[in-house]
Amino acid sequence: MKKLLEYKEQGKIGNIIREDLEGDLLSNPASLEEFMRGAEQNIDESGPHFDLARPDNPETKDVNEEEEANSKIRNLAKKLKENGIK
């Protein structure tokens, strides 16, 4: 992210839109310790780092993970469009 911001300031790239995933320690770790906890937290595809790509888990009958992911994807797409992505 730091390098992207540097490139933006130099005019090498356009706008940067960052979207951190709630509860995901890998989205924007504050320290090496948090990064390591994030790696452990997301060791498999059930971690929050994969929230925008989660298929439905048939074992969780009361939750439709795929629909939740689709909703998050739609919300992020709307945000990106509103901020200049065409």
CORMO-V882146 format. One record per residue. N is the residue number from 0. SS is DSSP state (H for helix, E for strand, L for the rest). NEAR is the number of other ideal C-beta (glycine too) atoms within 10 Angstrom. Layout:
# CORMO-V882146
n | ss | near
N | SS | NEAR
N | SS | NEAR
This chain:
# CORMO-V882146
n | ss | near
0 | L | 8
1 | H | 6
2 | H | 7
3 | H | 12
4 | H | 12
5 | H | 11
6 | H | 13
7 | H | 13
8 | H | 9
9 | L | 8
10 | L | 7
11 | L | 9
12 | L | 12
13 | L | 10
14 | L | 8
15 | L | 11
16 | L | 12
17 | L | 9
18 | L | 12
19 | L | 9
20 | L | 18
21 | L | 8
22 | L | 11
23 | L | 17
24 | L | 22
25 | L | 18
26 | L | 16
27 | L | 14
28 | L | 15
29 | L | 8
30 | L | 9
31 | H | 8
32 | H | 10
33 | H | 14
34 | H | 14
35 | H | 12
36 | H | 14
37 | H | 19
38 | H | 14
39 | H | 10
40 | H | 17
41 | L | 18
42 | L | 10
43 | L | 7
44 | L | 11
45 | L | 13
46 | L | 19
47 | H | 17
48 | H | 19
49 | H | 17
50 | H | 18
51 | H | 15
52 | H | 11
53 | L | 19
54 | L | 10
55 | L | 13
56 | L | 13
57 | L | 7
58 | L | 6
59 | L | 9
60 | L | 7
61 | L | 4
62 | L | 11
63 | L | 14
64 | H | 16
65 | H | 13
66 | H | 11
67 | H | 14
68 | H | 17
69 | H | 13
70 | H | 11
71 | H | 17
72 | H | 13
73 | H | 10
74 | H | 12
75 | H | 14
76 | H | 11
77 | H | 10
78 | H | 12
79 | H | 13
80 | H | 10
81 | H | 9
82 | L | 10
83 | L | 9
84 | L | 11
85 | L | 4
